[in-house]
């Protein structure tokens, strides 16, 4: 595999992981009322989104520094 193919594969894999996380977070947010833990769920969702954004930005910066 060439470098652009590897990069494309890794970015698609990352997008798939993010999509799964969003699905599970949406399910958890829908069910949090049953458990009366919506504040905990909201805090975890916020933390996960912050990590997702940081990961994406670090990959973009790392890719830009190689070019």
N, C-alpha and C positions, 0 to 999 in steps of 0.2 A: 504494500500500500504506500502511496505517496503521501507526503506531508499534508496537502490539502484534503485528501481523502480521510486521513486519520482525524484531522481537525473537524471535518464535517461529521464524521461518525461520533466523535466525542460530544459535540454540541447537540446532536440529535439524541444521544443517550441522556445527556443532562436535561434536555427538554422533556423526555419521557419520564424521568425521575420527578421533575417538577410537576408534571401533569398528574402523576400518581399522588404526590403529596397534596396537591390542591383538591383532588377528589376525596381523599381521606379526611382532609380538614373540613371540607364542606359537609361530609357525612357527620363528622363529630360535632360541628356547629349546629346541625339540624337536631341532633340527639341530646345536646347539652341541657336542654330544658327539662328533660326527663330526670337528669341526675342533679339538677340545681348547681351546676359547676360552670356556668357560662363565663364567669370572670376568669377562671383558670384556663378554659378553652381559648378565650380571646387572647390571653397573654401568650399562650403557646403558639397560636396562629401568627401573632405578630412577630415572635422570635423566629419562626421558620421563614416567614417572608423576608425578614431582615437578612438572614443567612443566604437565602436564595438570591437576593439582590446583590449582596456582597460577593458571592461566588461568581455571578454573571459579570459583574464589573471587573473583578480580578482577572477573569479569563479574557475579557476584552482588552484590558490594559496589557496583559502579557502577550496577547496576539499582536497588538499594535507596536510593542517594543521590538518584536522580531522582524518587522517589516522595514 
